[in-house]
Amino acid sequence: VGEKRRHIVTEKNIAGPPDLVVEILSPASAHTDRGLKAQIYARHGVEHYWLVDPEGETLEEYQLRGGTYTPVATYQGDVTCHTRCFPDLALDLGKVW
């Protein structure tokens, strides 16, 4: 991630979608984040989409395939995860919750 999209960063602006969007779920936003927002991000070519649920202590990782998001992994609780978006990064979710 990053290298293939570096061309979208110009001197004037960023001309294209980000590699990753992270939504922090709340009871009021979960339905919109899982539905409408996911569709919009997919339509605009955001390759990776994460849903973080602080109450449920979960991180859901999705990747864009064929125009829709496919679940890649779900991490729950006090674990260290290595996502597809950042395989060399050890993300300690115990410090997030």
C-alpha positions, 0 to 999 in steps of 0.5 A: 500500500502506498507505493502504487498510489503515491502518484495521487499526491501532487504539489497542489492536492491529493487527486484520488482516494486514500488507501484506507478509511477507518470508521469508529462505530457508535450505536448512532453511526453503525448502520450508516458506517456498515451500509451507505458509507461502505458503498460510497467508499467502495464506489470511489475506490478506497482499497481498505476499510476498517470498522472499529467498535470500541464497545465490542472491542473489535476491529473488522478489516475489509478489502475492496474486491470486485467493487465491494468490500470482502471481509479479511479478518476480525480482531477482538479483545486484547490481541496484536494484529497485522493487517493486510494494509500494514503487514509490518505494523504490529497493532496492539489493540489492548492499548486501543481499548 
